[in-house]
Amino acid sequence: MTCDFCGGETKKKKVTKQHRLNGRLYIVEDVEAEVCRGCGERYYHAKTLHAINAMLQRKHKVKKRLQVEVVSIG
């Protein structure tokens, strides 16, 4: 696959993804993505994103909980 931003080639990798669903923030590990070797841009297949949504909407194992601050520049 070719990156839309820099024209570099992508490679399949397992990444950690920040994912929002229903106003909640999740950190999902071991997500398959195409990652640009040049600029690092990530591309996720629609089936991967649908699978993440489905997993998060049913009962799922929580590895750990983090506290996150939300700040505004303006």
C-alpha positions, 0 to 999 in steps of 0.5 A: 500500500502507498501512503496518501501523505508522503507516498511511502510504502506501508508495512503490516504491523501490530500497534497500540491504538487510541479508540473512542466509542460512545464518548469513552477512550480505550487503549487497544493493544495488538491491533493490525494496521498498515504503517507507513515506513516513511512518516508513520501514518497508520491505516486500519481496515474497516473490518478491524475497526468494526471488530474493535467496536464489537469487542468493546460493546460486549463484556471484555477483559480489562488489562489495566485502567489509566487515569487521563487528563483532558486539557484545552489550549484555548 
